[in-house]
Amino acid sequence: MINRGSEKISCEEVEDLVYRYDSFDLAAAVAMLDPVFSERVCVYVSLKEGGPLGLERIRAAMESAGVAKHKHPRAADRRRRHAPHQGRQD
């Protein structure tokens, strides 16, 4: 749960909203410290091959879907998806 001011924001809800866009393979919404509101929404995403990442693109899509602005991420970061560990390779 992310506490933004007096609002409680579900990480799972934000992640579900991000998954609506087929550019993303994985998403994780987390709290970031905010000097005014205590916490704010940040998303870490793993892109599908060739998928574009843009915070403004995510926020614009959420706005057009009618998602409340306090649930929009204020930051986004792309992470590479790692291959599963294959054990020791000698």
N, C-alpha and C positions, 0 to 999 in steps of 0.2 A: 504494500500500500504506500502510495506517495502522498505526503501531507503538504499541499500547496496552500499556504494561508490557512483558512478554515475549511478548505475543500479536501476531501479524500478521493484520490484517483486510483483506480484499480490498474495495476501493471498489466494484468491479463487482458483487460478491456482495451488498453492502448495497443498491446501486441496483436490482438485480434483485428483491430482496425488497420494496422500496418500489413497484416497478412492478406488483406483484401486486394492488395496490389501485387500482381504476379511477378514483379521484379525481385522480390525478396524470398530467400530460401529459409532463413531463420531470423527471428527478431526477439530482442529482450528489452523491455522497458525497465528503467531503473531511476532512482531518485538522485538528483544532483543537488548540491548545496546551493542555496539562493539567499543573498543577503537581505532581501525584502520579504519573500514569501516562505522562508525556511527551506523548502525544497522545490524543485522543478522537474519536469519530465525530460528524460534523455532516452534515446533508443540506440541500441547497438544492433546492426543488421548484417546479415550475410547475403550477398547478392547472388542471384542466379547468373550463370554465364552471360556476359554481355549486358547485364541489367544496369541502368543508370541509377546513381544515387544523388539525391538532392533534397536537403531539408525543406527548401521552399516547395518542392514538388510534393513531398509528403504532407506538408501543412495545407497546401492548396487543395489537395484531394480530400483531406479531412474536412476542410471548410465547406467544400462543395457537397459533402455528404451530410452536412448539418451537425458535425461534432462540435461540442462546446469548446471555445478557444482555450480555456484553462487546461484542456486535455491534450492540446497540440504539443508535440515535442519542441523544446527550445534548443536542443542540440541533437546531432546524429553522428554516428561514427560507423564506419564500415570495417568489418572484420573478415579475414579470410577464413574459409571453412577448411579445417585441417583434416587430412586423411586419418582414418582410424589407426591407432598405434598397432604395429605389426609385431611387437615384441623385439627382442634383441636380434640384431642383424650383424653377425660376425663375418 
